[in-house]
Amino acid sequence: MIFESERLYLSEFTTKDAPFFYQLVNDPDWIKHIGNRKIGTILDAEKYLTDKIIPSYKQFGFGFYIVQLKDNNTPAGMCGLIKREWMDYVDIGYAFLATFRGKGYALESSIATKNYAKEHLNISKLAAITDVHNDRSTNLLEKLGFEYQRLISYPGEDHKCKLYLEV
């Protein structure tokens, strides 16, 4: 475990989390709001974790964390930090399986992640990106103290996203 909140543990992903990660990235809302990562098998999920998620822990000292319920260690989602080459700020992100939405876990894990970023990683200001049609994520970011800045596109893509900065 890296850090925790009242109801949740947040820890680094390992390849053992591939079955859960496979389920998460193939959730229809993930595909709709985050994008299709083309992870068709658990082996694909393991490779994605190995190539894209896990290296961040060594490279930056942070990354995306698996979020588990304290009472039974059930994986519910992910929350964490990402440093994108093309952004000035570290980006906070989160995603939860449908079963665990609407229970406050995204807010709780995001607050814990923000606190961890400030207190342990000395990151003074965070950014966040969300799909223009993801109203739930927009509401969460505003609760977290983020303010809408402008529309942006990922490099090489036409799809627009909302950029938020912590105020």
C-alpha positions, 0 to 999 in steps of 0.5 A: 500500500502507498497510501489510504483514505477512510475506506480505501487502500491505494497501491501500485499496480502489479501484473497480478492486477491484469484481470481487474485492469482488463475489466476496467479498461473494457468498461463501456464508460471507460471506452466512451470517456477515456478511450479504447486501449484495445486490450482484448485479453488479460495478457494484453492488460498485463503488457499494458501495465508492464509497458505503460503503468508500472514504469511511471513509479520508477521514472517519476515516483508516482503513477496510477494506483489500484483502489481497493476497498479496505473492508474486503480488499476488492478492487474498485477502480484506479486513481493516481497521477500521470506526467504527460510529456506535453503538459506543464503539470502533473495530471490526476486521473481516476476510473471506477467500475460501474458497481462502485460508482456513486458511492463517493470512492472517486472523490475520496481516492482523489482527495487522498491522491491530492494530499499525497501529491502535496505532502509526500511528492511536493507537487504544488499544482495539479491538472486534470483532463476530462471528456467534454461529455463526462459531466460526472467527472466535471462535477468531481473536479469542481468539488476537488477545487479544479477550475476549467481552463480551456479545450485541448486535444491530445497530440495527434488527435482531433478529439477535444477534452476539457483541461482543468487546473487546481486553484 
